[in-house]
Amino acid sequence: MDDTSKEKTPTVEEEKTPQDSSFDRKRRIIGAIFGPICALLVWFTPISGLTPEAHKLLAIMTLVAMWWITEPIPIPVTSLLGPTLCVVLDVVKMKEAFAAFANPMIFLFMGGFIIAKAMMVNGVDKRIAYGIMSMKWVGDNPKRIFLAIGLACALCSGWISNTATAAMMFPIALGLLEAIREMMAANGKTVNLSSYKYATGLMLMTAYACSIGGVLTPIGTPPNIIMLGFLSEMSNIHVSFFQWMVWGFVAMVFYFIIAYVVLSRMFPADVKHIEGARQFIETKVMELGTWTRAQKNTMIAFGTAVVLWVAPGVMSITLGTESEALNTYNRLFPEAIAAMVGALLLFFLPVDLKHHKMTLDWKDAVAGVEWGTLLLFGGGLAMGGMMYTTGLSEWIGNQIIALMGGEPSELMLVAVFCVMALLLSELTSHTAATNMIGPLAIGAAVSAGFSPVPVAVGVALSASLGFMLPVSTPPNAIVYASGYIPITKMIKTGVYIDFIGIAIVTIPVALYLVKLIV
């Protein structure tokens, strides 16, 4: 899910090098100074073809976009600043400016956050991860351990925070590398893990798989749900949980294959067996003990939400898309309600009735909700919706189409916005990047006469491919702190996976698979 977990794990700021911190300070200072200057220049520059409201909104969007990128103030605060300025400067009325903060997608994400928190608090996430690692086919083979670590990260991060998944899997990977060091030492060899190829590869696989797994579900990572929100707000197009999971599953599998092939070839193991690896995992599994009541209840709540999310897709296949039963189900159990049903069950399923203890405590639930992400999501939807109602998105879309020669192909349109989303997400929060690129992409697609769904899916998938720098995503920052990853290696492997992924996965999925299932 979101990569800004509030768990007690290393944060991006804590993991940055001094050079990174210096860069960030300069970036914030530049943003604080030039953001307002650029906004004022836009405000006072005559622009033909824009209504007064759209012109004002363009100036506000200039400030918001620059501050999302440079972060002189926290990103969620900037997300609240945009709608506030729109009311103060008479772009729209207050009710319209803040309506997006009550969008059903907000509650879909909130329900997902609460369920994910219950999985972490009650140890279900560790059971899933260790369960994969302890499978017989894994054993002590370094190639299979490499694969199993990646699978555990990808499958977990489809449902819980990418950051929390990385923080959970990071010590497991470190433990396995320590087993390698001890095995080598026993054989009279001294291994410096900071320059050991396999150590670099295992760390990178841990980080990259966490980001890759996020594309699996709409709640897997913020870009997914943000683009679904923009499609609903700007084009009145609803994409179901099941539809996204089909696209997301295909994209996740192929992204994972690309990452696995690139990393395993660039960072191969020089041993055939890691003595002690199996015992290390078995010890971890034994420490978990038997399934607790809280864990069973969490799986019941999680399973209920998943069934409610997937049921419409199954019903549409078996009963037809025009079925009365399907229409009734969609009216009674939209995705947001399915998420809330699963989340609310956690407060009704008892663990200890005598002491009135339920599966999840309210304090844990509140701590598990990423309020900053919800505010950022709501602010992005609000700005995108206002861009549509004022005509700004159409105007920007026309300008982009003109820059592309007037009649770009759909392939060119999708490719350009995918690359834009990728490059911007390497430098700033992929959530903020999606909020900036999303409305422009949808506006350009509509102006060019194309369906906005392919480009929306392309932008969401591309924004999750931030593999080049430690600052691109928290999972990258967490594993970079191990000291086993030279920055040049991260950049090199990130470039390969990013652009191979966009070329042979993102664009084909967006252009062809999406059209088959819309």
Secondary structure, 3 states (H helix, E strand, C coil): CCCCCCCCCCCHHHHCCHHHHHHHHHHHHHHHHHHHHHHHHHHHCCCCCCCHHHHHHHHHHHHHHHHHHHCCCCHHHHHHHHHHHHHHCCCCCHHHHHHHHHCHHHHHHHHHHHHHHHHHHCCHHHHHHHHHHCCCCCCCCHHHHHHHHHHHHHHHHCCCCHHHHHHHHHHHHHHHHHHHHHHHHHCCCCCCHHHCHHHHHHHHHHHHHHHHHCCCCCCCCHHHHHHHHHHHHHHCCCCCHHHHHHHHHHHHHHHHHHHHHHHHHHCCCCCCCCCCHHHHHHHHHHHHCCCCHHHHHHHHHHHHHHHHHHHHHHHHHHHCCCCHHHHHHHHHCCHHHHHHHHHHHCCCCEEEHHHCEECCCHHHHHHHCCHHHHHHHHHHHHHHHHHHHCCHHHHHHHHHHHHCCCCCCHHHHHHHHHHHHHHHHHHCCHHHHHHHHHHHHHHHHHHCCCCHHHHHHHHHHHHCCCCCCCCCCHHHHHHHCCCCCCHHHHHHHHHHHHHHHHHHHHHHHHHHHHHHHC
